[in-house]
């Protein structure tokens, strides 16, 4: 009996020891797995951080490169180039708040013909500048007055103003006139002309007031005010 008792006690101790070893092993395996998971998570975090950093750096580089490409490359001046001064290119010959102005040239073997061409070119340019301004003023006026048939009103206003301008172009004031003889013997003439804003406005008001279709929607004072505001924009370009 005593031997069986001793054997049973020894077996129980062995089983207990084996269970403890198994528990230690299981704990060690759990710790290892936990450490592995923590290590894996840390590595993933580092990889994600590095990936986001790389993407951000790439985006900044691309934006910088795009900005550099968008900048216009300044043309280089070749050796031996000669500087040319264009007549009447100063601000005194540009449209301002009181006058419409234009500068142009003409070339011919005959001085009179060259000057005639220059005047015609300058008048055409002047008329285009006035037409553009009148178009902008008319559009603003139609918006503020809430004209019924806006399209018809604007078209009619532009037609009447064009008629006035064409009548006044023959009486424009020449404020500059220079002639040059070319190496081949031809004559080049530059001219600068101007038309007073007030004279144009007076003629337009007179004609527009006599138009039955425009009379009801035409307010001379308001139209002149908008016109003056539009003309002041030219001052900033001088």
C-alpha positions in Angstrom: 0.0 0.0 0.0 2.7 2.3 1.0 4.4 1.8 -2.4 1.2 2.5 -4.3 0.7 5.7 -2.3 4.2 6.9 -3.0 3.8 6.1 -6.7 0.5 8.0 -6.9 2.0 11.1 -5.2 4.9 11.0 -7.6 2.6 10.8 -10.6 0.4 13.7 -9.3 3.5 15.8 -8.8 4.8 15.0 -12.3 1.4 15.9 -13.8 1.3 19.1 -11.8 4.8 20.0 -13.0 3.9 19.2 -16.6 0.8 21.4 -16.3 2.8 24.2 -14.9 5.3 23.8 -17.7 2.5 23.8 -20.2 1.1 26.9 -18.7 4.5 28.6 -18.8 4.9 27.5 -22.4 1.4 28.8 -23.3 2.2 32.1 -21.6 5.5 32.3 -23.4 3.8 31.6 -26.7 1.1 34.2 -25.9 3.8 36.8 -25.1 5.6 36.0 -28.3 2.4 36.3 -30.3 1.6 39.6 -28.6 5.1 40.9 -29.1 4.9 39.8 -32.7 1.6 41.6 -33.2 2.9 44.7 -31.5 6.0 44.6 -33.7 3.9 44.0 -36.8 1.6 46.9 -35.9 4.6 49.2 -35.2 6.1 48.2 -38.6 2.9 48.9 -40.4 2.6 52.3 -38.7 6.1 53.1 -39.8 5.4 52.0 -43.3 2.2 54.0 -43.4 4.0 57.1 -42.1 6.8 56.7 -44.6 4.3 56.1 -47.4 2.3 59.3 -46.5 5.5 61.3 -46.2 6.7 60.1 -49.7 3.3 60.9 -51.3 3.3 64.4 -49.7 6.9 65.1 -50.9 6.0 63.9 -54.4 2.9 66.1 -54.5 5.0 69.2 -53.4 7.6 68.3 -56.0 5.0 68.0 -58.8 3.4 71.3 -57.8 6.7 73.1 -57.7 7.6 71.6 -61.1 4.3 72.7 -62.6 4.8 76.2 -61.2 8.2 76.4 -62.8 6.8 75.2 -66.1 4.0 77.7 -66.0 6.4 80.6 -65.8 7.0 82.2 -69.2 10.5 82.1 -70.4 11.7 85.6 -71.2 13.0 86.0 -74.7 16.7 86.7 -75.0 18.0 89.7 -76.9 20.5 88.6 -79.5 23.8 90.4 -79.9 23.7 93.2 -82.4 20.0 93.8 -82.0 19.0 97.4 -82.6 16.5 99.2 -80.3 13.5 100.7 -82.1 11.5 103.6 -80.7 7.9 103.6 -81.8 6.5 107.1 -82.3 3.8 108.3 -79.9 4.2 105.4 -77.5 4.1 107.4 -74.3 1.1 107.6 -72.0 0.1 111.0 -73.4 -1.1 109.3 -76.6 -3.3 106.7 -74.9 -7.0 106.8 -74.1 -7.7 108.4 -70.7 -10.8 109.6 -68.8 -11.4 112.6 -71.2 -10.3 111.5 -74.6 -10.3 108.4 -76.9 -6.9 108.1 -78.7 -5.3 105.9 -81.3 -1.9 105.6 -83.0 -1.2 103.9 -86.3 1.0 104.1 -89.4 0.9 103.9 -93.2 3.6 103.2 -95.8 3.7 104.2 -99.5 6.1 105.6 -102.1 4.1 108.9 -101.8 4.0 110.9 -98.6 0.4 112.0 -99.0 -0.8 108.4 -99.6 1.2 107.1 -96.7 -0.4 109.8 -94.4 -3.8 109.0 -95.7 -3.3 105.3 -95.0 -2.1 106.1 -91.5 -5.1 108.3 -90.8 -7.5 105.6 -92.0 -5.8 102.9 -89.9 -5.9 105.2 -86.8 -9.6 106.0 -87.4 -10.4 102.3 -87.6 -8.6 101.6 -84.4 -10.2 104.6 -82.7 -13.7 103.5 -83.8 -13.1 99.9 -82.5 -12.0 101.3 -79.1 -15.1 103.5 -78.8 -17.4 100.7 -79.9 -16.0 98.4 -77.2 -16.5 101.0 -74.5 -20.0 101.8 -75.7 -20.9 98.1 -75.7 -19.7 97.8 -72.1 -21.6 100.9 -71.0 -24.8 99.9 -72.7 -24.7 96.4 -71.1 -24.3 98.0 -67.6 -27.0 100.5 -68.3 -29.5 97.8 -69.5 -28.8 95.8 -66.3 -29.3 98.7 -63.9 -32.4 100.1 -65.7 -33.9 96.6 -66.2 -34.9 97.4 -69.8 -37.8 95.3 -71.1 -36.3 94.1 -74.4 -32.7 94.2 -73.5 -31.3 92.7 -76.7 -33.2 95.1 -78.9 -32.2 98.0 -76.7 -28.5 97.2 -76.8 -28.5 96.5 -80.5 -30.3 99.8 -81.2 -27.9 101.7 -78.9 -24.9 100.3 -80.6 -26.2 101.1 -84.0 -26.9 104.7 -83.1 -23.6 105.2 -81.4 -21.8 103.7 -84.4 -23.5 106.2 -86.7 -22.5 109.1 -84.4 -18.8 107.9 -84.3 -18.6 107.5 -88.1 -19.9 111.0 -88.5 -17.3 112.4 -86.0 -14.3 110.4 -87.3 -13.7 112.9 -90.1 -13.2 115.6 -87.6 -10.8 113.9 -85.2 -7.9 115.9 -83.9 -4.5 115.0 -85.1 -2.1 115.3 -82.1 1.0 113.7 -83.6 2.4 113.3 -87.1 5.9 112.0 -88.0 7.3 110.8 -91.3 10.3 108.5 -92.1 12.0 107.6 -95.3 12.7 103.9 -95.6 16.0 102.5 -97.1 14.1 101.5 -100.2 12.8 105.0 -100.7 9.3 104.5 -99.4 7.7 106.8 -96.9 6.3 105.7 -93.5 4.0 108.1 -91.7 2.9 107.7 -88.1 -0.1 109.6 -86.8 -1.8 110.0 -83.4 -5.5 111.1 -83.2 -8.0 111.8 -80.4 -11.7 112.4 -79.9 -13.1 114.2 -76.9 -15.4 112.1 -74.7 -17.7 115.1 -74.0 -18.2 115.8 -77.7 -19.0 112.2 -78.3 -21.4 112.0 -75.4 -23.2 115.2 -76.5 -23.7 113.9 -80.0 -24.9 110.5 -78.7 -27.4 112.1 -76.3 -28.8 114.3 -79.0 -29.3 111.4 -81.4 -30.5 108.9 -78.9 -33.1 111.3 -77.4 -34.6 111.7 -80.9 -35.1 107.9 -81.3 -38.6 107.0 -80.4 -37.8 103.4 -79.6 -35.0 104.4 -77.2 -36.5 107.5 -75.7 -38.5 105.8 -73.0 -35.6 103.7 -71.7 -32.9 106.3 -72.1 -31.8 108.4 -69.1 -29.1 110.8 -70.3 -27.8 111.5 -66.8 -27.4 107.9 -65.8 -25.9 106.9 -69.1 -23.3 109.6 -68.9 -22.5 108.6 -65.3 -21.8 105.0 -66.3 -19.9 106.2 -69.4 -17.6 108.4 -67.1 -17.0 105.4 -64.8 -16.0 103.2 -67.7 -13.6 105.9 -69.1 -11.9 106.2 -65.7 -10.7 102.6 -66.1 -8.3 103.8 -68.8 -6.4 105.9 -66.3 -5.0 102.8 -64.5 -3.5 101.6 -67.8 -1.6 104.8 -68.5 
